[in-house]
């Protein structure tokens, strides 16, 4: 069974950034990525200094090459389970397509899954003209006819954010949101249209969003639609280690689940770190990369401490036997 100082599970911005820090510190590293990044449907990455507008696949290709350039390994495979090992290599990582490997430490950067409401045609447009983040995609739909589909109480805040980008914004209450008096006043003051009734499907013409259909058949013309997804941490494979997810809130609303960790990414399970959306569901690509770097540095520091303890023990034994 092959052994590594660190196995990084997830090859997005957080995982590759953490791996880069580790291989540059002369650690043996394996990055396992299943090839399904959260932002795969998106055409570009934004707000990443010097890389604004780069396609996600290109960003990750560059990152994989950089990690490999320092001796790291990157494989496309799926982790099916993780369990405790029986040696100083404290973890056994089971893989779908190859032999299991051992690791002294784990860095988990598997991100989240966006769970969408059940509206016909919504999933097919997600990451294109169905959007979730004004910072990720807002500039690209500026001055268009934008709709906001309410899925939770954060929809009011999301509507005001997209109003910054266009004068033509419509909020679909979708039988979910009941605006407060203050919100009604805000919407009126900003010229935001509010539509009652449940949304059932999207209208698409020539592979472009053209409208939002309500129960009863009425169609409201729109060119883009914002939606707040539920963000579920991809961490089921960690349950064997006793690591669980917990609810995560944004503006007082539960937006999904995440793995709890300290500021360095260390979890309650010794030897396991997390970074990126799996612990910070609403983080963007650049903040995930920064978190991966921090976690990688923390793991290297932890390994240095362990290496030093072992060296001191060997040194003391050698001294004792030579006397």
PyMOL commands that set and color helices and strands:
alter all, ss='L'
color gray80, all
select helices_A, chain A and resi 13-23+38-41+56-69+122-125+134-137+139-141+155-163+181-189+236-241+276-278+285-322
alter helices_A, ss='H'
color red, helices_A
select strands_A, chain A and resi 2-9+29-33+73-76+79-84+91-95+101-108+112-115+130-131+146-149+169-172+193-195+199-205+208-214+219-221+224-227+230-233+245-250+253-259+272-274
alter strands_A, ss='S'
color yellow, strands_A
deselect
rebuild
show_as cartoon
